[in-house]
């Protein structure tokens, strides 16, 4: 798998919002970014509440949370974009950024995730995302700093986020 080179870290990438609008990550220069692959029918789905709490607590100080729905793990995100957005808002009050449904592994992986998994490998240097709610923390310059396992609660990231802000 070839990895796209990005001298600007994640700031050189673009994703589409859950409503189809472009999101240019360069617009987040000077902000700390948390990118998470999400799913609505996963045992970790309640982490949406914790992600929303991080957004509310640290957003005013410069944290941007980006949820990236993905159906690659146990088909746990079967809905389309409208259904995903409705589920997140109604069940967890999510108002942080959500992207369109994307792939995070394999030949169809979004370039952002190809970059993140290369820049921040997992345990023993493995690159693929292992499951829903893998988290990537990115500094103000767009450089990925740390990857967190799906089992790591969003609250456990607070000190690391604070240090980057």
RABELTA-V77535 format. One record per pair of residues at least 12 apart in sequence whose C-alpha atoms are under 7 Angstrom apart, sorted by the first residue. I is the first residue (numbers start at 1). GAP is how many residues later the second one is. If there is no record, write none. Layout:
BEGIN
I_GAP / I_GAP
END
This chain:
BEGIN
3_111 / 3_112 / 4_107 / 4_111 / 8_134 / 9_133 / 9_134 / 10_15 / 10_102 / 10_132 / 10_133 / 11_14 / 11_15 / 11_18 / 11_131 / 12_13 / 12_14 / 13_12 / 13_99 / 15_84 / 16_83 / 16_84 / 17_81 / 17_82 / 17_83 / 18_63 / 18_80 / 18_81 / 18_82 / 20_80 / 29_111 / 29_112 / 29_113 / 30_110 / 30_111 / 31_31 / 31_32 / 31_33 / 31_109 / 32_30 / 32_31 / 32_32 / 32_106 / 32_107 / 32_108 / 32_132 / 32_133 / 33_30 / 33_31 / 33_32 / 33_104 / 33_105 / 33_106 / 34_30 / 34_31 / 34_32 / 34_101 / 34_102 / 34_103 / 34_104 / 35_30 / 35_31 / 35_32 / 35_100 / 35_101 / 35_102 / 36_30 / 36_31 / 36_32 / 36_97 / 36_98 / 36_99 / 36_100 / 37_30 / 37_31 / 37_32 / 37_33 / 37_95 / 37_96 / 37_97 / 38_29 / 38_30 / 38_31 / 38_32 / 38_94 / 38_95 / 39_30 / 39_31 / 39_32 / 39_37 / 39_38 / 39_93 / 40_36 / 40_37 / 41_35 / 41_36 / 42_34 / 44_89 / 47_106 / 47_107 / 48_44 / 49_43 / 50_104 / 50_105 / 51_103 / 52_42 / 52_44 / 55_41 / 62_103 / 65_31 / 65_32 / 66_30 / 66_31 / 66_32 / 67_30 / 67_31 / 67_32 / 68_30 / 68_31 / 68_32 / 68_33 / 68_34 / 69_30 / 69_31 / 69_32 / 69_33 / 70_31 / 70_32 / 70_33 / 72_31 / 73_58 / 73_59 / 81_19 / 81_20 / 104_25 / 105_23 / 105_24 / 116_28 / 119_25 / 120_24 / 120_26 / 120_27 / 122_25 / 131_19 / 132_18 / 133_17 / 134_14 / 134_15 / 134_16 / 135_12 / 135_13 / 135_14 / 136_12 / 139_25
END
